[in-house]
Amino acid sequence: MHPEILAQEGYTSVSVADAPVRELFPGIRLRPLWTGANGAHAHVLEMDPGTSWPHRDVHEPGPEEVYVVAGTFDDGAGSHPAGTFLHAPAGSWHVPASATGCTLFLFYPEG
């Protein structure tokens, strides 16, 4: 471990297990991890098997970046297994779902 890194202002770490849990829809949970001064933010999203978003997920005002950590994520255009990275530009939309259940890392580079 490098002590000089830990001393830098703004350097942050959080355990997903310690992040607060908010149920967005039945079987779909959001765990906020970090919010930057410019409004950027990072989350973990957990979807139980057989769940889906009840409406379009529109990416406004900025883009959404998704990394599939576990399971298979369906965005309405295709199924994406663990290890897949997706970039959704501002203004785009999808209807998130998962037949098998999945865990996603979400990053919003703009607030």
Secondary structure, DSSP 8 states (H G I E B T S, - for coil): --HHHHTSTT-----GGGS--EEEETTEEEEEEEE-TTS-EEEEEEE-TTEE-SS-EE--SS-EEEEEEEEEEE-SS-EEETT-EEEE-TT-EE--EESS-EEEEEEES--
